[in-house]
């Protein structure tokens, strides 16, 4: 039941931001071809494991799921560099609770490319998993960090786990999304265990210039640009 | 002849009564050391039958401590039975201490009851589980003589019944000579219940005793002057007739299937209640105080009619009810028989009941139910194998009481009827789940809840685990609810999507979160007796504004909890398929069937009629399996998947208790005619293989089922002192947990529990499987030029019932196309 689509079928969908061209992926990663860099936000590794302390034994497979996604995206894009925009671990302690298998996978990735770990509010501490731990990093006029902020200029961030609820003909569906204007771009949360927050909720108030706002939602097997008039709360 | 003690004998003669034969039979069986299943209709003196052996035993042998434990599904019933028992005890001048213990009992008294128990304690399955989780349970129950289980038929088909069975198995181990007396309404297979109560107290088998039934009920179907509508569930056409009926009777109970039907009927009755007769409303979403007020007014005889849902299906004898009215689909024969029995206040007088169909298919269903009830036919559900989630909860509870021995515990839990077939391997997996989550990947050993002591017993790792267990005990999982608050509308301003919603209005009540989830701003629905417009969700509240529209856009009917029973479905098919059965039907319904026979064909008793026809710019496929709404929803989901693959281009479907309608962009009649498409293949049983798997993977119903299992099993918590999770957060996280678990360990014990529940619950896969087998190679295809008479009610349901379909992705695609159209200047 697919129909040909002039804007999105047969060619790579792109996001233009601050004069740079980015390719959003169906997984929620953002590829930056000019720098051969893959951007991901909010992996929240070891989130399920973090509940064990309080007696809730959630399936300890979210880390493996997220890493598998990451490996696939790296293969797909051939990225030379990976920048994780903070909250890569659900808690600092997650670095210790990693099982041997997941730890090996991470070191295989850090062995094959440059992994830049930006600190987030969930994982502020420096660790020794390989790659570089920083608070923020500047690339081609863009500032990459964990949290967006009001009045930010050229910020690429995560933190908020953006999602959009789209209403059409009396039906609605809610999906994670990329959201940006001329000044800031926020990536969806990448981790398998992450929830999401509607971009119409209070947490996003004042971050974007509404008249310049753009939204790209993640469908089952492709991305969809969506007009603001279709967004609803909830 | 069973001899009564002089005290009891004197009491009977002082009252001018004599003990009934079934009361004496129960006593005799008990004295011989047997457990008993007593099947008796309402009003047969069940309470006395259940407790006479206790009274006799306590007169003969004074007993220190707890002698009899009574368990009822309802708090209110426990309190009421206690009152009914205390009266004869005090009239006989006996010193038998009777107390109740429910969630409402003050903490101090509950504490005291554990070390200074009464002789007879009246409680619920959940309270029993709590009592059993304490270290002193062995002392408390060590000398227990009798267990009395009330309304057992209602408990055994749910997870509460599983929990109760495990609790009784434990009691039987703590007090090896304990006997069980169970009281039940009439059921389809009493043998199963007899085994159920006998299993844990073997070796002596339980005895089955039938109390004589009452007079045959007087049943009728409302013969209205007005036409029965084609579709809908409100029965608004019958309201004037109902008002007249209420006037003619002392007290009338009006049963409906859903809360929203109750609200609507209550409103409609009051709109024409010129004499201001006291007519009340009783359903589960009303506050407890409101419900108690109605109940006491009924007992006091101050009320003429009560509009109610299943909340009044069982429990206390509510004074004198002269007439029971069932409005809308009866759904099942046993359910109806029990409802009819609510008017049975004197055994020798017939109960009087009236059916009021709300639409034409329901006329057929009411006719089938009337025949079934008159013939005393039973179609009650049979108890199912026990839930593994409940077993997990119980094992943790046992470990909280004392370190447990795996072998002895396995023997104990498999003595409970629902768990009699659990293998040792499965039991060990559940134990492993309780201890560390039961994952193939051993990640949580160091956080284990249960640790093995040097002498090989499983002990809880720390006392907090027992505290946590007690907060999560029970198998009733509330649907996540949102508070509904009335606010000022935002008005229709351009680009107002992010404008602030007016805050702080009146609270209207609570509504299920899944209902709100499907709404978008501006959608109207009926709530608390008025039509409101949805404004948005703010934290855990749904904001609504007053609407001036006449008809709510979004239906809140949702079909009620129970699907049409297999037994009644067969009755409906039988009535339709044979003209001889049409004589009792109202003229308009008979004409409707005649018209169907003329314009299309009648559905056969064993075959499946499939009609295809064009309408407006779409092509419809309508089929009539009569297998109930849940199985139809599942079938609809699977059929649309297969139609999509077969290039039928399905756009959506709607399912009722009787039929399914699917609409497509492709001309199905032409595809079938030219042999490019086969209905036999479409309806092949193999849909329950890969297609079902693929759908389960993303099904919201599976996730809802999983959430229940996850809470009952203790994987996720209900609540925690201080940091209460809102239902909303809980749902979100349990969905993610399901996704991760299903993908990585699809044979995990909780996924197994979820699949089992879904197969028999929300998805009704078992019934669908049986139906597909039945209709195999019996599909009768009828291509038509236009809609058939039988299809009209189904198509009218579009817009009333929720519509399913591949929908979700289409929303995104359409929204994106919309943006492109805008970009290209339309």
Interface residues (C-beta under 8 A of the other chain):
Chain A: X1 X2 X3 X5 X6 X7 X8 X48 X49 X52 X53 X55 X56 X57 X58 X59 X60 X61 X62 X64 X65 X99 X165 X166 X167 X168 X169 X170 X171 X172 X173 X175 X192 X193 X194 X195 X200 X205 X210 X217 X219 X220 X224 X225 X226 X227 X228 X229 X230 X231 X232 X233 X234
Chain B: X436 X437 X438 X439 X441 X443 X444 X447 X449 X464 X465 X468 X495 X497 X498 X516 X517 X518 X519 X520 X521 X523 X536 X537 X553 X644 X649 X715 X716 X717 X732 X733 X736 X737 X739 X740 X741 X743 X744 X745 X748 X806 X807 X808 X809 X810 X811 X812 X813 X814 X815 X816 X817 X818 X819 X820 X822 X823
